[in-house]
């Protein structure tokens, strides 16, 4: 079974949020077998910065769905959207 790399857009719920702490919470929310392989930051508007973690997951049933659900449940996360997905 191969692996999939997914770039996921994570929008924080406030411009005042500590992005480093949010990134750590995202890492601890990963399901078993998934890992973050780098995180980009992009200023969106009015001081709000989106995180774009690239998550590596096994290429199996469900794909990135579990990661998306887990990230959505993290404190400080407003929304989660898959930006790009590809096999590696």
C-alpha positions in Angstrom: 0.0 0.0 0.0 1.3 3.4 -0.9 1.1 6.8 0.7 -0.7 10.0 0.0 0.5 13.6 0.7 -2.3 16.1 1.4 -1.8 19.8 1.8 -4.5 20.9 4.1 -5.6 24.5 4.8 -6.3 25.1 8.5 -7.9 28.4 9.3 -7.6 29.5 13.0 -10.6 31.0 14.7 -8.8 34.2 15.7 -5.8 36.4 14.5 -4.6 36.5 18.1 -4.1 32.7 18.3 -0.6 31.3 19.0 0.2 29.5 15.7 3.1 27.5 17.2 0.7 26.1 19.9 -2.0 25.4 17.2 0.6 23.6 15.1 1.5 21.4 18.1 -2.2 20.6 18.8 -2.6 19.6 15.1 0.4 17.2 15.4 -1.1 15.6 18.5 -4.5 15.2 16.8 -3.1 13.1 13.9 -4.5 9.6 13.6 -2.1 6.6 13.8 0.0 6.2 10.7 -0.2 9.8 9.7 2.5 12.4 10.0 3.1 16.1 9.2 5.9 16.7 6.7 6.2 20.5 6.9 3.9 23.4 7.5 3.6 26.6 5.5 2.0 29.8 6.7 0.0 32.2 4.5 -1.4 35.6 5.6 -5.0 35.7 4.6 -6.5 39.0 5.7 -6.6 41.4 8.7 -3.8 39.6 10.5 -5.3 36.2 10.1 -2.7 33.5 9.1 -3.7 30.1 7.7 -1.6 27.0 8.3 -0.9 24.6 5.5 0.4 21.3 6.9 1.4 18.7 4.4 0.1 15.4 5.9 1.4 12.0 4.9 -1.2 9.2 5.3 -1.4 5.6 4.2 -3.3 5.2 0.9 -6.3 3.3 2.2 -10.0 3.6 2.8 -11.0 7.0 4.0 -7.9 8.8 2.7 -7.6 12.2 4.5 -11.1 12.1 6.0 -9.9 11.1 9.5 -7.2 13.8 9.5 -9.8 16.4 8.5 -12.2 15.3 11.2 -9.5 15.3 13.9 -8.2 18.7 12.8 -11.7 20.2 12.9 -12.0 19.1 16.5 -8.8 20.9 17.6 -9.2 23.9 19.9 -8.7 27.1 17.9 -9.5 25.7 14.5 -12.3 27.5 12.5 -12.2 25.4 9.3 -10.3 22.7 7.5 -10.1 22.2 3.7 -8.0 19.9 1.6 -6.0 22.1 -0.7 -4.1 19.4 -2.7 -3.7 15.6 -2.7 -1.3 13.4 -4.5 0.3 9.9 -4.2 3.9 9.6 -3.3 
